Amino acid sequence: MERRDMMKMLATMPLGAWALTPSDVVDAAEHTHRVLSAQTAQPKSVFVPKFFSALEWHAVRVLADIVIPRDAKSGSATDAGVPEFMDYVMIEFPNNQTRIREGLGWLNAEARTRFGVPFADAKALQRLQIVDDIAWPAKTKPQFVQGARFFSAFRDLTASAFFTSRIGVKDIGYLGNIPQSAWHGCSPAAEKQLGVS
């Protein structure tokens, strides 16, 4: 399974770890779109996070782009406004603040222990070494369990934010909300994939 396909699947799962409903995700996505649209209208404006510290903000942006990097098909998580989405979620749903703050703290502490710098300041390969240790919960060593729990929740939130953004919706190929002059039924290829006729 392609990485981006896996992220699409994760985006459809409930965000129980963050206590968010699908409508919460949609509300956060709409808010993020409004914020990004306002920034586009005023090119000199820079988003200032309301929840994250500067150190956390840098780590969130780097980690989100590790989860969903830019590829030939579409932009990265930061291009889609995922960090802004997360900042909004942390303000609107404060019961999530401790979990993400502790997880980012763990991530930065681990990078400092291994490499002498916070996570976002480590070299790309060094950051990936840490992510590799926490990305697969079933294979995680006992000393990385806390990091793995955080990363799993962070990955889910990143996927939900990305695939509810304009970039993510385009990436999926969603064609809803487009007027159709005629309906010719389901295509043969789609019927075959669904196993119906």
C-alpha positions in Angstrom: 0.0 0.0 0.0 1.3 3.4 -0.9 2.1 5.7 2.0 -0.4 8.4 0.8 -3.1 5.7 0.4 -2.5 4.6 4.0 -2.8 8.2 5.1 -6.1 8.5 3.3 -7.4 5.5 5.1 -6.3 6.9 8.4 -8.0 10.2 7.7 -11.3 8.3 7.6 -10.9 6.8 11.0 -12.3 8.3 14.1 -9.9 10.5 16.1 -10.6 8.9 19.5 -7.1 9.7 20.8 -7.9 13.4 20.4 -11.6 13.2 21.4 -12.7 14.7 18.1 -15.8 13.9 16.1 -16.0 14.1 12.3 -17.9 17.4 12.6 -15.1 18.8 14.9 -12.6 17.9 12.1 -14.8 19.6 9.5 -15.1 22.7 11.7 -11.4 22.8 12.2 -10.7 22.4 8.5 -13.1 25.2 7.7 -11.5 27.5 10.2 -8.0 26.6 8.9 -9.1 27.4 5.3 -10.4 30.8 6.4 -7.1 31.5 8.2 -5.0 30.4 5.2 -7.2 32.4 2.8 -6.7 35.5 5.0 -3.0 35.0 4.9 -3.0 34.6 1.1 -4.9 37.9 0.8 -2.2 39.6 3.0 1.1 38.0 1.8 3.2 39.7 4.4 1.1 38.2 7.3 2.6 35.2 9.0 0.6 32.8 11.1 1.3 33.1 14.8 0.3 30.0 16.8 -2.0 30.6 19.8 -1.2 27.4 21.5 2.2 26.1 20.5 5.5 27.6 21.7 8.1 28.5 19.0 10.0 25.3 19.7 6.8 23.2 19.6 5.6 25.0 16.4 8.9 24.2 14.6 8.7 20.5 15.7 5.0 20.3 14.6 5.8 21.7 11.2 8.8 19.4 10.6 7.0 16.2 11.9 3.8 16.9 9.9 5.9 17.1 6.7 7.6 13.8 7.7 4.2 12.2 7.9 2.9 13.7 4.6 5.8 15.2 2.6 5.3 17.1 -0.7 5.3 14.7 -3.7 4.7 14.9 -7.4 0.9 14.8 -6.9 0.4 17.4 -4.2 1.8 19.6 -1.5 3.0 18.6 2.0 1.2 18.8 5.3 2.4 22.3 6.0 1.3 23.4 2.4 -2.2 22.1 3.4 -2.2 24.1 6.7 -2.0 21.0 9.0 0.0 22.9 11.7 -2.6 25.7 11.7 -5.3 23.1 12.0 -3.6 21.5 14.9 -3.1 24.9 16.7 -6.8 25.5 16.3 -7.7 22.1 17.6 -5.6 22.6 20.7 -7.3 25.9 21.5 -10.8 24.7 20.8 -10.4 21.3 22.5 -8.1 22.0 25.4 -8.4 18.4 26.7 -5.8 17.5 24.0 -3.2 20.0 25.1 -1.4 17.9 27.6 -1.1 14.9 25.3 0.5 16.9 22.4 2.7 19.0 24.7 4.0 15.9 26.4 4.6 14.2 23.1 6.4 17.1 21.6 8.4 17.3 24.8 9.4 13.7 24.5 10.3 14.1 20.9 12.6 17.1 21.6 14.1 15.4 24.7 14.9 12.3 22.6 16.6 14.4 19.9 18.6 16.3 22.5 19.7 13.0 24.1 20.7 11.5 20.8 22.0 14.5 18.9 22.3 17.4 21.3 19.6 19.5 19.5 15.8 19.8 19.5 14.0 17.5 17.0 13.4 20.1 14.3 17.1 21.2 14.5 18.4 17.7 14.0 19.6 16.6 10.5 16.9 15.0 8.3 18.4 11.5 8.7 18.6 11.9 12.5 15.0 12.9 12.7 14.0 9.9 10.6 16.0 7.6 13.0 13.7 8.8 15.8 10.6 8.5 13.7 11.6 5.0 12.7 11.8 4.0 16.3 8.2 5.2 17.1 6.3 4.8 13.8 5.5 1.1 14.2 3.8 0.5 17.5 3.9 -3.3 17.2 7.7 -3.2 16.8 8.4 -0.4 19.2 11.0 -1.1 21.9 9.8 -0.6 25.5 11.8 2.7 25.9 9.9 4.2 23.0 6.3 3.3 23.9 5.4 6.8 25.0 6.8 8.2 21.7 5.0 5.6 19.7 1.6 6.5 21.3 2.2 10.2 20.6 3.3 9.5 17.0 0.3 7.3 16.2 -2.1 10.1 17.5 -0.1 12.8 15.7 -0.1 10.8 12.4 -3.9 10.4 12.7 -4.5 14.1 13.3 -2.1 15.0 10.5 -3.9 12.7 8.0 -7.4 14.0 9.1 -6.2 17.6 8.7 -4.5 17.0 5.4 -7.3 15.1 3.7 -10.0 17.7 4.8 -7.9 20.5 3.4 -8.2 21.8 -0.2 -4.9 20.2 -1.2 -5.9 16.9 0.4 -9.4 16.8 -1.2 -7.8 17.4 -4.5 -5.2 14.7 -3.8 -8.0 12.2 -3.1 -9.7 13.2 -6.4 -13.0 14.0 -4.7 -15.4 15.3 -7.3 -18.3 16.2 -5.0 -20.0 19.6 -5.1 -19.6 19.8 -8.9 -22.8 20.2 -10.9 -23.5 17.4 -13.3 -25.7 17.9 -16.3 -26.4 14.2 -16.6 -25.8 11.0 -14.6 -24.6 8.0 -16.5 -24.3 5.7 -13.6 -21.2 4.1 -12.0 -18.3 3.5 -14.4 -17.5 -0.1 -15.2 -14.1 0.3 -13.6 -15.7 1.5 -10.3 -18.3 -1.3 -10.4 -15.5 -3.8 -10.8 -13.6 -2.4 -7.9 -16.7 -2.5 -5.7 -17.6 -6.0 -6.9 -21.0 -5.0 -8.1 -22.7 -4.8 -11.5 
